[in-house]
Amino acid sequence: MEARPSSNVDARVEALTSAARAAARALAAAPARARGTALGEAAARLRRTEAALLEANHGDVERARAAGESAAFVDRLTLTPARIEAMARGLEEIAALPDPVGETIAAWRRPNGLEIAQVRVPIGVVLTIYESRPNVTADSAALCLKTANAVLLKGGSEAQATNAAIADTLRGAVEAAGLPPAAVQLVDGGREVVRGLLGRDDRIDVVIARGGEQLKRTILEASRIPVIKHFDGICHLYVDASADLAMAERICLNAKVQRPSVCNAIENLLVHERVAPRFLPAMVAALRANRCEVRGDPATRAIVPSLDAALTFIARHSTGLAEAIVTEDLTAARRFLGEVDSAAVFVNASTRFTDGYEFGFGAEVGISTNRLHARGPMGLRELTTYKYRVIGSGQVRS
Amino acid sequence: MEARPSSNVDARVEALTSAARAAARALAAAPARARGTALGEAAARLRRTEAALLEANHGDVERARAAGESAAFVDRLTLTPARIEAMARGLEEIAALPDPVGETIAAWRRPNGLEIAQVRVPIGVVLTIYESRPNVTADSAALCLKTANAVLLKGGSEAQATNAAIADTLRGAVEAAGLPPAAVQLVDGGREVVRGLLGRDDRIDVVIARGGEQLKRTILEASRIPVIKHFDGICHLYVDASADLAMAERICLNAKVQRPSVCNAIENLLVHERVAPRFLPAMVAALRANRCEVRGDPATRAIVPSLDAALTFIARHSTGLAEAIVTEDLTAARRFLGEVDSAAVFVNASTRFTDGYEFGFGAEVGISTNRLHARGPMGLRELTTYKYRVIGSGQVRS
């Protein structure tokens, strides 16, 4: 009998997920100190294996060039000594953050004497799917290791040799710290293996999708496992009748042009009709001076007759990531904060602050566009879940 | 041109979800007092429309009898004046609970002066799918109304007339309180409409699946929307070498026979080999005296050589809902609490306490077997999510 290719895929999926599951259990039981040791050791080994990492990366870069990839693509893919040093420092920074695992979220005593505590625990097995930048391999592995989650890393095929070299280095460090190397596994194999993994909701607890919109939509279609999405935002800035217009211009420019390609940059500018004549000409000129094309039917896109009209427009067009109001009016600020249903709602500040580091989380897993479990900027806590620990003295239920 | 049936289904799905979305926005903006008024009014109207509810129910009961349904099924379906009074009192109890919406989960100030608050907000639109007991209609609607979520209720077809009468009463109360009646909608239409709803992840934010295992698995297969599952548990009780054996017997009997059909009753009893000869004969006799059939290969199911063996057995066979240890040994208790990866882990208490009321939540949406968003007993908070409110004074990102 011939082995069918699909049974090879099944066997690979089974091996990866079964090892990850076992590693997750061992990680959860291991002391936090071992995870810290592994992260420190991983940073040291990344620096030590610089030459090997650069050589592996050189092969990926040559293949990408030969395949005619764009200069920007090749740049994202390329490792340099400085980028390896930045990866190593990133691991050390994650190691230095407070450990969220074991944190007591709430604790109380019931009238029958039961003592209940809700405590943070690892999620379990995390599958991270991402594209091109090899630093995501080190970063994702470190965030999961810090939170005692086993991780399956599926990077882009164009970075396979680089990712394999980074993952090998990390696995060595994990093993040296007395932890199971299967805590960090690189997924080798193509789309069929990924499709197989996305069906294993018995073994994998969450999928984190980072990368292009098409990749994320494909994952969402195929997955039986909860997916933490990182979709692009359609973000709004509303300039109220009472706004400080100089502040509004600063915030608008920052939110639009400081880094236009990111998810928390604004797409739509709404201006109260009472200030539009004073505000818009200079604002449009400033945006154009920053090479920003300004579009739109003034009656529906830019000028709004009221806060209510702005709220209605935002409710219809926002993707729920980040919106901001510029206003000096307390009632308008309170209504905007209350009624805009987005992950982050700003008064008199740029939407660009929708970010794990800017929020003070010390790390960023991503910016979730889910409503449940994790919404908006994700730090280490969002890589945990909780369980209830209940201590009694023989209580039974009547 | 003839209208195809599927376009009727699409139109129905579109109408239900579009009305629910608009209602969710209005509910989120309405004052908490209006929701309280609606719940109080709903209780009063349930009592006032007793005769109409009983009449609608009579029709459902007659159809179920004619269809040859079991006596237990017909009993679950039947309304009585006492059951209507219990429904009304249930609504009043939910109305009296603290409002989780608007609660500040955490708040902090960044070095740049940004003030960030993480606050609880409604999830949005909830689809609840359930079977036979009509009180779930009132209960689900009230829990969602309390938390400012719009709800789509899909009950069993055998209770359709009863559910419609209850939902009409509630909608009247919602409208009388000045809230949009589409906050509570009963889903009329069969499986095709449900399948259509489960595809609308653009309009529905979460599905709560209550009812039989088959129903829940079907929903999970079909849904593009996050599903909060309430699957049955495989729960374990481990009697440690150091256990107070009289306590162990009380807890085991309670966990097994007090209400054997529920998800938090135990399936597997594990006994340390050192106490098995003293413990098992009396325990098995007690279980049998309570008409409980005791099965199993003693080497693999009941007697374990150590705590480690018990932990390994539980890791393999538990569904992660609730497990308990009976022990007088602190180290064993701490290891069990730390290493058992279940929603609720008990020391010296019955697994039957895995329950929203027993945990002190004042209400129970269900007992989730998800790991993310809501794990274990769900109260009102688990019907909320959060957003970040950020107040600045003109900050831009550099």
Chai-1 contact restraints between the chains, C-beta under 6 A:
chainA,res_idxA,chainB,res_idxB,connection_type,confidence,min_distance_angstrom,max_distance_angstrom,comment,restraint_id
A,R25,B,A315,contact,1.0,0.0,6.0,A-B,restraint_1
A,A29,B,E339,contact,1.0,0.0,6.0,A-B,restraint_2
A,R110,B,G360,contact,1.0,0.0,6.0,A-B,restraint_3
A,L114,B,A349,contact,1.0,0.0,6.0,A-B,restraint_4
A,D205,B,R371,contact,1.0,0.0,6.0,A-B,restraint_5
A,P226,B,L372,contact,1.0,0.0,6.0,A-B,restraint_6
A,M247,B,G394,contact,1.0,0.0,6.0,A-B,restraint_7
A,R250,B,V396,contact,1.0,0.0,6.0,A-B,restraint_8
A,I251,B,V396,contact,1.0,0.0,6.0,A-B,restraint_9
A,N254,B,V396,contact,1.0,0.0,6.0,A-B,restraint_10
A,N254,B,R397,contact,1.0,0.0,6.0,A-B,restraint_11
A,A315,B,R25,contact,1.0,0.0,6.0,A-B,restraint_12
A,L337,B,R389,contact,1.0,0.0,6.0,A-B,restraint_13
A,E339,B,A29,contact,1.0,0.0,6.0,A-B,restraint_14
A,A343,B,K387,contact,1.0,0.0,6.0,A-B,restraint_15
A,A344,B,Y388,contact,1.0,0.0,6.0,A-B,restraint_16
A,V345,B,R389,contact,1.0,0.0,6.0,A-B,restraint_17
A,F346,B,V390,contact,1.0,0.0,6.0,A-B,restraint_18
A,V347,B,I391,contact,1.0,0.0,6.0,A-B,restraint_19
A,N348,B,G392,contact,1.0,0.0,6.0,A-B,restraint_20
A,N348,B,S393,contact,1.0,0.0,6.0,A-B,restraint_21
A,N348,B,G394,contact,1.0,0.0,6.0,A-B,restraint_22
A,A349,B,L114,contact,1.0,0.0,6.0,A-B,restraint_23
A,A349,B,V390,contact,1.0,0.0,6.0,A-B,restraint_24
A,A349,B,G392,contact,1.0,0.0,6.0,A-B,restraint_25
A,A349,B,Q395,contact,1.0,0.0,6.0,A-B,restraint_26
A,S350,B,V396,contact,1.0,0.0,6.0,A-B,restraint_27
A,S350,B,R397,contact,1.0,0.0,6.0,A-B,restraint_28
A,R352,B,R397,contact,1.0,0.0,6.0,A-B,restraint_29
A,F353,B,R397,contact,1.0,0.0,6.0,A-B,restraint_30
A,G360,B,R110,contact,1.0,0.0,6.0,A-B,restraint_31
A,R371,B,D205,contact,1.0,0.0,6.0,A-B,restraint_32
A,R371,B,T385,contact,1.0,0.0,6.0,A-B,restraint_33
A,L372,B,P226,contact,1.0,0.0,6.0,A-B,restraint_34
A,L372,B,H373,contact,1.0,0.0,6.0,A-B,restraint_35
A,L372,B,T385,contact,1.0,0.0,6.0,A-B,restraint_36
A,H373,B,L372,contact,1.0,0.0,6.0,A-B,restraint_37
A,H373,B,H373,contact,1.0,0.0,6.0,A-B,restraint_38
A,R375,B,T385,contact,1.0,0.0,6.0,A-B,restraint_39
A,G376,B,Y388,contact,1.0,0.0,6.0,A-B,restraint_40
A,T385,B,R371,contact,1.0,0.0,6.0,A-B,restraint_41
A,T385,B,L372,contact,1.0,0.0,6.0,A-B,restraint_42
A,T385,B,R375,contact,1.0,0.0,6.0,A-B,restraint_43
A,K387,B,A343,contact,1.0,0.0,6.0,A-B,restraint_44
A,Y388,B,A344,contact,1.0,0.0,6.0,A-B,restraint_45
A,Y388,B,G376,contact,1.0,0.0,6.0,A-B,restraint_46
A,R389,B,L337,contact,1.0,0.0,6.0,A-B,restraint_47
A,R389,B,V345,contact,1.0,0.0,6.0,A-B,restraint_48
A,V390,B,F346,contact,1.0,0.0,6.0,A-B,restraint_49
A,V390,B,A349,contact,1.0,0.0,6.0,A-B,restraint_50
A,I391,B,V347,contact,1.0,0.0,6.0,A-B,restraint_51
A,G392,B,N348,contact,1.0,0.0,6.0,A-B,restraint_52
A,G392,B,A349,contact,1.0,0.0,6.0,A-B,restraint_53
A,S393,B,N348,contact,1.0,0.0,6.0,A-B,restraint_54
A,G394,B,M247,contact,1.0,0.0,6.0,A-B,restraint_55
A,G394,B,N348,contact,1.0,0.0,6.0,A-B,restraint_56
A,Q395,B,A349,contact,1.0,0.0,6.0,A-B,restraint_57
A,V396,B,R250,contact,1.0,0.0,6.0,A-B,restraint_58
A,V396,B,I251,contact,1.0,0.0,6.0,A-B,restraint_59
A,V396,B,N254,contact,1.0,0.0,6.0,A-B,restraint_60
A,V396,B,S350,contact,1.0,0.0,6.0,A-B,restraint_61
A,R397,B,S350,contact,1.0,0.0,6.0,A-B,restraint_62
A,R397,B,R352,contact,1.0,0.0,6.0,A-B,restraint_63
A,R397,B,F353,contact,1.0,0.0,6.0,A-B,restraint_64
